[in-house]
Amino acid sequence: MPKPLQERPDANEVLAQLGRILQSPRFRRSPRSRDLLKFIVEETLDGRAAGLNQFSIATRALGRAEDFDPASDPAARMQASRVRQALEHFVLAEGVADPVMITLPVGSYCPTFQYRHRNSTSSPQVDGDNRNDWPTLLLAPLRNLERGGDLDYLSDGLVYDLAAELDRYSGLRVFLGQTPPQSPSEPTGTHGERAIDFKLIGSLDRISSRIRLTFHLVDAKSGEQIWADEFRCAESGAELLLIRDELPRRIAATIAEERGVIQEHEQNNLRGESSEWSEAYRAVLLGYHFEQVMSPEAFIEALEALSRAVEDSPDCGQAWAMLSRLWSAQFSHELSGKPEGIERALECAHKAVALRPNDPSARASLAYAFLLNDQAEECREQADSALEKNPHTLFFMDTIGYLLTLSGDWDRGPVLSRRSIQLNPFPRRVVHAGLWLDAIRRADYEEALSEAKKVSDEGTFWSPLMRLTARVLSGQSNHDAVSAEATQLLAYKPDFVVNGRRLIRNYVKFPDIRSRIEEGLRGAGILLGESDSPRR
């Protein structure tokens, strides 16, 4: 009889699973990875997990001398990263049907042991979410169109890397197929007992001595192709390494981000009469829709749907995170006409983090609420935690960069923001708002205007405010657009003259930067009143 999901495997089960892992191809090819994994598992089972650190691993598992210095020698950290990646591959490939999983959390040298949820072939997060009714994606092996199979090594590696990257996105369940389909239109059907909603298929071959990789994302029910792309690289050297390192992250972000291809496709069908989505997933989609249009009507619809969702599915961490974001938006934009809701935002975010401690969207929702509540240090702590747990993924990298910037980390925030824009095909628009603020701080008003033009959020006063202040501060007070943007700002927020100082302070925590923004507003003819009443 299967054990309850809340129980941990016993030592014998863990050791048996360790033996299977150590016999897998990736670990057989790497004695260092075998030694490190065996050491940390046995130390943990013997109750010595607290002593696992870079020094103990390097000297006792990797053969380093007693004068080993972790500050100058990253051997333990780098080998642990390789073991972590190899474990992710094992869970998604050779160990896909194994009842016990051994994982190594990011930022830790202590492995975790858990039972796999029955009927799941992906690596679920250890939290309370039930994603069984959420969209599913079947990732098929790449078709090697070259004779001889000499590109199979690249095909296998990319698929497993892509599976691990896609599985980080909390709104999607990922399954691995066993054989490559012959065409994008080949029917998919079900995977086990679960119907497949989308399938991602690809192929690789050579064109003019370069490797060509082609990917197609298909709606499995209708057969409609909703995205395709092609990538080419050299067969060796830095270009191939870059493809192996960056391509899985770029593809995962393109199709699975909150503004990615799948979410856009689902939102287009949001109000269809024959929706098969769970209420929780539909409510989260309504939350995304509100964040795009920022209208009071969309807010009320999403708030009602999410409130029902967390009542009916209290273990749905993603619904709690989105509900927190709604309350934060209500508080900071005063959609009800009052500065209320920050306590609810914090409460919902704390529940999301408790349910999904490794999910960057949950951590980001809590960091956002802390920022609005004037808790900059706590905001940075949560942003750092989200980044630490997902250091190599594009998932929420832009938001983390934005939050670090607004909380005053001027060194890391803008750098992370620019990197997310460079790598992510669908960065969140707020990332440009953070870069606008940094440019205002540095008095680089031309750059501020450039960033402001990239923030095209309709329905919020911030977009015209950012553009007109940058124009005025850069000496363009007489530009025709300044008057039009001032009119637009007041149309979006008629009470801005009275409450503008409080609304700006929600996001801009530094008095000198607020003074520059007010200077820009005055140049556009908007004189703010003295109101900065306490917030609720």
C-alpha positions as CSV (number, residue, x, y, z in Angstrom):
1,M,0.0,0.0,0.0
2,P,1.5,3.4,-0.9
3,K,2.7,5.6,1.9
4,P,0.9,8.9,2.7
5,L,2.4,11.8,0.8
6,Q,3.3,13.6,3.9
7,E,5.7,10.9,5.1
8,R,9.4,11.0,4.3
9,P,11.2,8.0,2.9
10,D,13.2,6.0,5.4
11,A,16.9,5.5,5.3
12,N,16.8,2.2,3.4
13,E,14.6,3.7,0.7
14,V,16.8,6.7,0.3
15,L,20.0,4.5,0.1
16,A,18.3,2.3,-2.5
17,Q,17.4,5.3,-4.5
18,L,20.9,6.7,-4.1
19,G,22.2,3.4,-5.6
20,R,20.0,3.8,-8.7
21,I,21.1,7.4,-9.2
22,L,24.8,6.6,-8.9
23,Q,24.4,3.9,-11.6
24,S,22.8,6.4,-14.0
25,P,24.9,7.4,-17.1
26,R,25.5,11.0,-15.9
27,F,26.8,9.9,-12.5
28,R,28.8,7.0,-13.9
29,R,30.7,9.4,-16.1
30,S,31.5,11.8,-13.2
31,P,33.3,10.2,-10.2
32,R,33.4,13.6,-8.5
33,S,29.6,14.0,-8.7
34,R,29.2,10.4,-7.4
35,D,31.5,11.1,-4.5
36,L,29.8,14.4,-3.6
37,L,26.3,13.0,-3.8
38,K,27.1,9.9,-1.8
39,F,28.8,12.0,0.9
40,I,26.0,14.5,1.4
41,V,23.3,11.9,1.4
42,E,25.1,9.7,3.9
43,E,26.0,12.6,6.2
44,T,22.3,13.8,6.1
45,L,21.0,10.3,7.0
46,D,23.5,10.1,9.8
47,G,22.3,13.3,11.3
48,R,25.2,15.5,10.3
49,A,23.5,17.8,7.8
50,A,24.4,20.9,9.8
51,G,28.1,20.3,9.1
52,L,27.7,20.2,5.3
53,N,29.5,23.2,3.9
54,Q,32.0,24.0,1.2
55,F,35.0,23.1,3.4
56,S,33.7,19.8,4.6
57,I,32.6,18.8,1.1
58,A,35.9,19.9,-0.5
59,T,38.2,18.2,2.1
60,R,36.1,15.0,2.8
61,A,34.5,14.3,-0.6
62,L,36.6,16.0,-3.3
63,G,40.1,15.4,-1.9
64,R,41.1,18.9,-1.2
65,A,43.8,19.6,1.5
66,E,43.0,21.0,4.9
67,D,44.2,24.4,3.9
68,F,41.3,24.6,1.4
69,D,39.9,28.2,1.1
70,P,36.3,28.4,-0.2
71,A,36.8,32.1,-1.0
72,S,39.5,31.4,-3.5
73,D,38.6,27.9,-4.7
74,P,35.0,27.4,-5.9
75,A,35.4,23.7,-6.4
76,A,32.7,22.6,-3.9
77,R,30.2,25.2,-5.1
78,M,30.7,24.3,-8.8
79,Q,30.6,20.6,-8.2
80,A,27.4,20.9,-6.1
81,S,25.8,22.9,-9.0
82,R,26.7,20.0,-11.4
83,V,25.2,17.5,-9.0
84,R,22.0,19.6,-8.6
85,Q,21.6,19.7,-12.4
86,A,22.3,16.0,-12.8
87,L,19.7,15.2,-10.1
88,E,17.1,17.3,-12.0
89,H,17.9,15.4,-15.2
90,F,17.6,12.1,-13.4
91,V,14.2,13.0,-11.9
92,L,12.9,13.9,-15.3
93,A,14.5,11.0,-17.2
94,E,15.8,7.7,-15.9
95,G,14.0,8.2,-12.5
96,V,10.7,9.4,-13.9
97,A,8.8,6.4,-12.4
98,D,10.8,6.1,-9.2
99,P,8.7,6.6,-6.0
100,V,11.5,8.3,-4.1
101,M,13.2,11.6,-5.2
102,I,16.5,13.0,-4.0
103,T,17.0,16.7,-4.8
104,L,19.5,19.3,-3.8
105,P,17.9,22.7,-3.3
106,V,19.6,25.8,-4.7
107,G,21.7,27.5,-2.1
108,S,22.0,24.4,0.1
109,Y,24.4,21.5,0.4
110,C,21.8,19.4,2.3
111,P,19.8,17.1,0.1
112,T,16.0,16.5,0.5
113,F,14.2,13.2,0.3
114,Q,10.6,12.9,-0.7
115,Y,8.0,10.7,-2.3
116,R,6.9,11.5,-5.8
117,H,3.2,12.3,-6.2
118,R,1.6,9.4,-8.0
119,N,0.7,9.9,-11.7
120,S,3.2,12.8,-11.9
121,T,6.2,12.6,-14.3
122,S,7.5,16.1,-13.4
123,S,9.4,17.2,-10.4
124,P,6.8,18.9,-8.2
125,Q,7.6,21.6,-5.7
126,V,7.3,20.6,-2.1
127,D,4.3,22.7,-1.2
128,G,0.5,22.6,-1.0
129,D,-0.4,23.3,-4.6
130,N,-2.4,20.9,-6.6
131,R,-1.8,21.6,-10.3
132,N,-3.7,18.6,-11.7
133,D,-6.3,20.8,-13.4
134,W,-3.8,23.3,-14.7
135,P,-2.4,23.4,-18.3
136,T,-0.1,20.5,-19.3
137,L,2.7,20.5,-21.7
138,L,4.3,17.4,-23.3
139,L,7.9,17.9,-24.2
140,A,8.9,15.4,-26.9
141,P,12.5,14.3,-27.6
142,L,14.0,16.2,-30.5
143,R,14.0,14.5,-33.9
144,N,17.6,14.0,-35.1
145,L,17.3,14.4,-38.8
146,E,21.0,13.6,-39.3
147,R,22.0,10.0,-40.2
148,G,24.3,8.3,-37.8
149,G,23.0,9.7,-34.6
150,D,26.1,11.9,-33.9
151,L,23.9,14.7,-32.6
152,D,22.0,12.6,-30.1
153,Y,24.1,14.0,-27.3
154,L,22.9,17.5,-28.0
155,S,19.3,16.4,-28.4
156,D,19.2,14.6,-25.1
157,G,20.9,17.3,-23.2
158,L,18.7,20.1,-24.5
159,V,15.5,18.3,-23.8
160,Y,16.4,17.5,-20.2
161,D,17.7,21.1,-19.6
162,L,14.5,22.5,-21.2
163,A,12.3,20.2,-19.1
164,A,14.0,21.3,-15.9
165,E,13.7,25.0,-16.8
166,L,10.0,24.7,-17.9
167,D,9.1,22.9,-14.6
168,R,10.1,26.0,-12.7
169,Y,7.0,27.8,-14.0
170,S,4.2,27.3,-11.5
171,G,1.3,27.7,-14.0
172,L,2.3,24.7,-16.1
173,R,2.7,20.9,-15.6
174,V,5.5,19.4,-17.7
175,F,5.7,15.8,-19.0
176,L,8.5,14.1,-20.9
177,G,7.6,12.1,-24.0
178,Q,9.5,8.9,-24.8
179,T,9.6,9.1,-28.6
180,P,9.8,12.0,-31.0
181,P,6.6,12.7,-33.0
182,Q,6.9,12.5,-36.8
183,S,5.2,15.9,-37.3
184,P,3.7,18.8,-35.3
185,S,0.2,17.6,-36.2
186,E,0.6,14.1,-34.9
187,P,-2.1,13.5,-32.2
188,T,-1.0,13.6,-28.6
189,G,-4.0,12.4,-26.6
190,T,-3.2,11.8,-23.0
191,H,-0.2,11.2,-20.8
192,G,-1.2,8.5,-18.3
193,E,-4.6,9.6,-17.1
194,R,-4.1,13.3,-17.9
195,A,-5.1,15.0,-21.1
196,I,-2.3,17.0,-22.7
197,D,-3.1,20.7,-23.5
198,F,0.1,21.7,-25.4
199,K,3.1,19.9,-26.9
200,L,6.5,21.3,-27.7
201,I,8.3,19.4,-30.4
202,G,11.6,20.0,-32.2
203,S,14.2,18.8,-34.5
204,L,17.9,19.3,-35.3
205,D,20.1,18.9,-38.3
206,R,23.0,20.5,-40.1
207,I,22.8,23.4,-42.6
208,S,26.0,24.6,-44.1
209,S,28.2,23.0,-41.4
210,R,26.1,24.7,-38.6
211,I,23.6,23.0,-36.3
212,R,20.0,24.1,-36.8
213,L,17.4,23.6,-34.1
214,T,13.7,24.1,-34.8
215,F,10.9,24.2,-32.2
216,H,7.1,24.2,-32.6
217,L,4.5,24.8,-29.8
218,V,1.1,23.2,-30.7
219,D,-2.3,23.3,-29.1
220,A,-2.8,19.6,-28.6
221,K,-6.6,19.7,-28.8
222,S,-7.0,21.8,-32.0
223,G,-3.7,21.0,-33.7
224,E,-3.1,24.8,-34.1
225,Q,0.6,25.9,-34.1
226,I,0.8,28.8,-31.8
227,W,4.6,29.5,-31.8
228,A,7.7,28.4,-33.8
229,D,11.3,29.4,-33.9
230,E,14.6,28.4,-35.3
231,F,18.1,28.7,-33.9
232,R,21.5,28.0,-35.4
233,C,25.0,27.6,-33.9
234,A,28.4,26.3,-34.6
235,E,29.1,22.6,-33.7
236,S,31.7,23.4,-31.1
237,G,33.2,26.2,-29.1
238,A,31.7,29.1,-27.2
239,E,28.7,29.4,-29.5
240,L,27.6,25.9,-28.8
241,L,28.1,26.3,-25.1
242,L,26.0,29.5,-25.2
243,I,23.2,27.6,-26.9
244,R,23.3,24.8,-24.3
245,D,23.4,27.4,-21.5
246,E,20.9,30.1,-22.7
247,L,18.5,28.4,-25.2
248,P,16.5,26.4,-22.6
249,R,16.0,29.5,-20.5
250,R,14.9,31.6,-23.5
251,I,12.5,29.0,-24.8
252,A,11.0,28.4,-21.4
253,A,10.5,32.2,-20.8
254,T,9.0,32.6,-24.3
255,I,6.3,30.0,-23.9
256,A,5.7,29.8,-20.1
257,E,6.2,33.3,-18.7
258,E,3.2,35.3,-17.4
259,R,3.3,37.3,-20.6
260,G,4.4,34.4,-22.7
261,V,2.9,32.5,-25.6
262,I,0.8,30.0,-23.6
263,Q,-0.7,32.6,-21.2
264,E,-1.6,34.8,-24.1
265,H,-3.2,31.9,-25.9
266,E,-5.2,31.0,-22.8
267,Q,-6.2,34.6,-22.1
268,N,-7.6,34.8,-25.7
269,N,-9.9,31.9,-24.8
270,L,-10.6,33.1,-21.2
271,R,-14.3,33.8,-21.7
272,G,-15.0,30.8,-23.9
273,E,-18.2,28.9,-23.1
274,S,-16.5,25.5,-22.9
275,S,-13.6,26.2,-20.6
276,E,-12.1,23.1,-19.0
277,W,-9.9,25.1,-16.6
278,S,-10.2,24.9,-12.9
279,E,-11.6,27.9,-11.1
280,A,-8.3,28.6,-9.6
281,Y,-6.5,28.8,-12.9
282,R,-9.2,30.9,-14.4
283,A,-9.0,33.3,-11.5
284,V,-5.2,33.6,-11.9
285,L,-5.8,34.4,-15.6
286,L,-8.2,37.1,-14.6
287,G,-5.5,38.5,-12.4
288,Y,-3.1,38.7,-15.3
289,H,-5.8,40.4,-17.3
290,F,-6.3,43.0,-14.6
291,E,-2.5,43.8,-14.5
292,Q,-2.6,44.4,-18.3
293,V,-5.6,46.8,-18.3
294,M,-5.5,48.2,-14.7
295,S,-9.2,49.0,-14.8
296,P,-11.5,49.1,-11.7
297,E,-13.9,46.7,-13.5
298,A,-11.2,44.1,-14.2
299,F,-9.9,44.5,-10.6
300,I,-13.3,43.7,-9.2
301,E,-13.8,40.7,-11.5
302,A,-10.4,39.3,-10.7
303,L,-10.7,40.0,-6.9
304,E,-14.0,38.2,-6.7
305,A,-12.7,35.2,-8.7
306,L,-9.5,34.9,-6.7
307,S,-11.3,35.3,-3.4
308,R,-13.5,32.3,-4.3
309,A,-10.5,30.4,-5.6
310,V,-8.5,30.6,-2.3
311,E,-11.7,29.7,-0.4
312,D,-12.4,26.7,-2.5
313,S,-8.7,25.7,-3.0
314,P,-6.9,27.1,0.1
315,D,-3.7,25.2,-0.9
316,C,-3.3,26.9,-4.2
317,G,-0.2,29.1,-3.6
318,Q,-0.3,30.7,-7.0
319,A,-3.8,32.0,-6.4
320,W,-2.7,33.4,-3.0
321,A,0.3,35.1,-4.7
322,M,-1.9,36.7,-7.4
323,L,-4.5,37.8,-4.8
324,S,-1.7,39.5,-2.9
325,R,-0.6,41.3,-6.1
326,L,-4.2,42.6,-6.6
327,W,-4.4,43.9,-3.0
328,S,-1.0,45.6,-3.5
329,A,-2.2,47.2,-6.7
330,Q,-5.4,48.4,-5.0
331,F,-3.4,49.9,-2.1
332,S,-0.7,51.6,-4.3
333,H,-3.1,52.9,-7.0
334,E,-6.1,53.5,-4.8
335,L,-8.5,51.9,-7.2
336,S,-11.3,52.2,-4.6
337,G,-10.4,55.8,-3.9
338,K,-8.8,54.9,-0.6
339,P,-5.3,53.7,0.4
340,E,-6.4,50.4,1.8
341,G,-5.5,46.8,1.4
342,I,-1.8,46.5,2.4
343,E,-2.6,44.2,5.3
344,R,-4.5,41.9,3.0
345,A,-1.6,42.0,0.5
346,L,0.9,40.9,3.2
347,E,-1.4,38.2,4.6
348,C,-2.0,36.6,1.2
349,A,1.7,36.8,0.3
350,H,2.7,35.1,3.5
351,K,0.3,32.3,2.7
352,A,1.7,32.0,-0.8
353,V,5.3,31.7,0.5
354,A,4.2,29.2,3.1
355,L,2.7,27.0,0.4
356,R,5.3,27.6,-2.3
357,P,8.6,28.5,-0.5
358,N,10.7,27.9,-3.6
359,D,8.5,29.8,-6.0
360,P,9.9,33.2,-7.1
361,S,6.4,34.5,-7.8
362,A,5.3,33.9,-4.2
363,R,8.5,35.6,-2.9
364,A,8.1,38.5,-5.3
365,S,4.5,39.1,-4.2
366,L,5.7,39.3,-0.5
367,A,8.6,41.5,-1.5
368,Y,6.2,43.8,-3.4
369,A,3.9,44.1,-0.4
370,F,6.9,44.8,1.9
371,L,8.1,47.6,-0.5
372,L,4.7,49.3,-0.4
373,N,4.6,49.0,3.4
374,D,7.9,50.9,3.7
375,Q,9.9,47.7,4.7
376,A,12.7,48.1,2.2
377,E,15.1,45.7,4.0
378,E,12.5,42.9,4.2
379,C,11.7,43.6,0.5
380,R,15.3,43.0,-0.4
381,E,15.5,39.9,1.7
382,Q,12.6,38.3,-0.1
383,A,13.9,39.4,-3.5
384,D,17.3,37.9,-2.6
385,S,15.6,34.7,-1.5
386,A,13.8,34.4,-4.8
387,L,17.0,35.0,-6.7
388,E,19.0,32.5,-4.6
389,K,16.5,29.7,-5.1
390,N,16.3,30.4,-8.9
391,P,19.6,31.9,-9.8
392,H,19.8,30.7,-13.4
393,T,16.2,31.0,-14.5
394,L,14.6,34.0,-16.3
395,F,11.4,33.4,-14.2
396,F,10.7,36.7,-12.4
397,M,14.3,37.9,-12.9
398,D,12.9,41.2,-14.3
399,T,10.6,41.7,-11.3
400,I,13.4,40.9,-8.8
401,G,15.6,43.4,-10.5
402,Y,12.8,46.0,-10.4
403,L,12.1,45.4,-6.6
404,L,15.8,45.6,-5.8
405,T,16.0,48.9,-7.6
406,L,13.0,50.4,-6.0
407,S,14.2,49.3,-2.6
408,G,17.5,51.1,-3.1
409,D,19.9,48.4,-4.3
410,W,21.3,50.6,-7.0
411,D,24.2,48.3,-7.7
412,R,22.4,45.0,-8.4
413,G,18.9,46.0,-9.3
414,P,19.6,47.8,-12.6
415,V,22.2,45.3,-13.6
416,L,19.8,42.4,-13.1
417,S,17.0,44.3,-14.8
418,R,19.1,44.9,-18.0
419,R,20.2,41.3,-18.1
420,S,16.6,40.1,-17.9
421,I,15.7,42.4,-20.8
422,Q,18.6,41.1,-22.8
423,L,17.7,37.4,-22.2
424,N,13.9,37.3,-21.8
425,P,11.7,37.8,-24.9
426,F,8.8,38.8,-22.7
427,P,10.1,41.0,-19.9
428,R,7.5,42.5,-17.6
429,R,7.0,46.2,-18.4
430,V,7.7,47.2,-14.8
431,V,11.4,46.5,-15.4
432,H,11.6,49.6,-17.5
433,A,9.9,51.6,-14.7
434,G,12.7,50.6,-12.3
435,L,15.3,51.7,-14.9
436,W,13.5,55.0,-15.3
437,L,13.7,55.6,-11.6
438,D,17.5,54.8,-11.6
439,A,18.0,57.2,-14.5
440,I,16.1,59.9,-12.6
441,R,18.3,59.3,-9.6
442,R,21.4,59.7,-11.8
443,A,20.0,62.8,-13.5
444,D,20.3,61.0,-16.9
445,Y,16.9,62.4,-18.1
446,E,17.4,61.3,-21.8
447,E,17.8,57.7,-20.6
448,A,14.8,58.2,-18.3
449,L,12.7,59.3,-21.2
450,S,13.8,56.3,-23.3
451,E,12.9,53.9,-20.5
452,A,9.6,55.7,-19.9
453,K,8.5,55.2,-23.5
454,K,8.8,51.5,-23.1
455,V,6.3,51.4,-20.3
456,S,3.0,51.4,-22.2
457,D,0.6,50.4,-19.4
458,E,-2.8,51.7,-20.2
459,G,-5.1,52.6,-17.4
460,T,-2.5,53.8,-14.9
461,F,-1.3,57.3,-14.2
462,W,2.4,56.2,-13.9
463,S,3.0,55.9,-17.7
464,P,2.2,59.6,-18.6
465,L,3.8,60.7,-15.3
466,M,7.1,59.0,-16.2
467,R,7.2,60.4,-19.7
468,L,6.3,64.0,-18.9
469,T,8.7,64.3,-15.9
470,A,11.6,62.9,-18.0
471,R,10.7,65.4,-20.8
472,V,10.5,68.4,-18.5
473,L,13.7,67.5,-16.6
474,S,15.5,67.0,-19.9
475,G,14.6,70.5,-21.0
476,Q,11.6,69.7,-23.2
477,S,8.9,71.6,-21.2
478,N,7.5,73.1,-24.4
479,H,7.1,69.8,-26.2
480,D,3.5,69.3,-27.3
481,A,3.5,65.8,-25.7
482,V,4.0,67.2,-22.2
483,S,0.5,68.9,-22.2
484,A,-1.1,65.8,-23.7
485,E,0.6,63.5,-21.1
486,A,-0.5,65.8,-18.2
487,T,-4.1,65.6,-19.5
488,Q,-3.8,61.9,-19.7
489,L,-2.4,61.6,-16.2
490,L,-5.3,63.6,-14.7
491,A,-7.8,61.6,-16.7
492,Y,-6.5,58.4,-15.3
493,K,-6.3,59.8,-11.8
494,P,-8.6,62.8,-11.3
495,D,-7.6,63.2,-7.6
496,F,-3.9,63.1,-8.4
497,V,-3.3,66.8,-7.5
498,V,-4.7,66.1,-4.0
499,N,-3.2,62.6,-3.4
500,G,-0.2,62.6,-5.8
501,R,2.5,62.9,-3.1
502,R,1.1,59.8,-1.3
503,L,0.8,57.9,-4.6
504,I,4.3,58.7,-5.6
505,R,5.7,57.8,-2.2
506,N,4.2,54.3,-2.5
507,Y,6.9,53.5,-5.0
508,V,9.6,56.1,-4.7
509,K,11.1,55.8,-1.2
510,F,13.8,58.4,-1.5
511,P,13.0,62.1,-0.8
512,D,15.6,63.5,-3.3
513,I,14.2,61.5,-6.2
514,R,10.6,62.5,-5.2
515,S,11.7,66.1,-5.3
516,R,12.9,65.7,-8.9
517,I,9.7,64.1,-9.9
518,E,7.7,66.9,-8.4
519,E,9.9,69.4,-10.2
520,G,9.0,67.7,-13.4
521,L,5.3,67.7,-12.6
522,R,5.5,71.5,-11.8
523,G,7.1,72.1,-15.2
524,A,4.0,70.4,-16.7
525,G,1.7,72.6,-14.7
526,I,0.7,70.0,-12.1
527,L,1.1,71.4,-8.6
528,L,0.6,68.8,-5.9
529,G,-1.3,69.6,-2.7
530,E,0.0,68.9,0.7
531,S,-2.0,65.7,1.3
532,D,0.1,62.8,2.5
533,S,-2.3,61.3,5.0
534,P,-1.6,58.1,6.8
535,R,-2.1,54.9,4.8
536,R,-4.2,51.9,5.8
